[in-house]
Amino acid sequence: MSYNSLTRFARPLRVELRASRRLALAAAALHSLACGACLLATLPLPLRLLLAGLTAVHYGVFLRRHASARAGRAIRSVAWDRTRGWQVRCRRGAWQPASLRLPVFVSASLVVMRFRPATGSACSALVVADRLPADDFRRLRVRLLQAARAGATE
């Protein structure tokens, strides 16, 4: 491995998460199926309507937290560098040091990561490929796989 490739790997990573149309559509399909299942269940009608309503409310929360990152605790940005480790920035707030919680899920089109910021409770981010430029998404996946392989919560 060349010196150039080693130094490029250690380059700091900083990604700003955009809203995801693909994640919103997938969530809409799944929540619609869940509402349909609630309405078709063999339960009293008021309970079926309550369950369908709660599913709709959950869809709204999911959109704000994961698909558009508009909720207060939603992760808007993720950064990593060799000296400071992982940092996250929520919608309302500045950059905070955070520890990456394992396990992480990394695939070709989806990344699921959880962090515990130094000044708050755990938060997570679903990152679909359309939330980032292609190179940033690839670099994030590689960095997460390296962190998971090391077994460290940097």
Residue pairs with C-beta under 8 A, 6 or more apart in sequence:
9 142
10 82
12 79
12 80
12 81
12 82
13 78
13 79
13 80
13 81
13 136
13 139
13 140
13 143
14 77
14 78
14 79
14 80
15 77
15 78
15 79
15 132
15 136
15 137
15 139
15 140
16 76
16 77
16 132
17 69
17 75
17 76
17 77
17 78
17 125
17 127
17 131
17 132
18 130
18 131
18 132
19 67
19 68
19 69
19 131
20 66
20 67
20 68
20 126
20 128
20 130
20 131
21 130
22 128
22 129
22 130
23 66
23 67
23 126
23 128
23 130
23 131
24 63
24 67
24 68
27 59
27 62
27 63
27 66
27 67
28 59
31 55
31 56
31 58
31 59
31 62
34 55
35 52
35 55
35 56
38 48
38 51
38 52
38 55
39 48
39 49
39 52
41 48
41 51
43 51
61 71
64 70
64 71
64 74
65 71
65 73
65 74
66 74
66 124
66 125
66 126
67 126
68 74
69 75
69 76
69 91
69 125
70 91
71 91
72 90
72 91
72 92
73 90
73 91
73 120
73 121
73 123
74 90
74 91
74 123
74 125
75 88
75 89
75 90
75 115
75 123
75 124
75 125
76 89
76 90
76 91
77 88
77 89
77 95
78 86
78 87
78 88
78 89
78 113
78 115
78 125
78 140
79 86
79 87
79 88
79 89
79 95
80 86
80 87
80 143
80 154
84 97
85 97
85 99
85 154
86 97
86 98
86 99
86 100
86 115
86 147
86 154
87 95
87 96
87 97
87 98
88 95
88 96
88 98
88 115
88 117
88 123
89 95
89 96
90 96
90 117
90 120
90 123
96 117
96 118
96 119
96 120
97 117
97 118
98 115
98 116
98 117
98 118
99 115
99 116
99 153
99 154
100 113
100 114
100 115
100 144
100 147
100 153
100 154
101 113
101 114
101 115
101 116
101 122
101 153
102 147
102 148
102 151
102 153
103 148
104 111
104 112
104 113
104 114
104 144
104 147
104 148
105 111
105 112
105 113
106 141
106 144
106 145
106 148
108 129
109 128
109 129
110 126
110 127
110 128
110 129
111 125
111 126
111 127
111 137
111 140
111 141
111 144
112 124
112 125
112 126
112 127
113 124
113 125
113 127
113 144
114 122
114 123
114 124
115 122
115 123
115 124
115 125
116 122
116 123
117 123
127 137
127 140
129 137
131 137
132 140
147 153
147 154
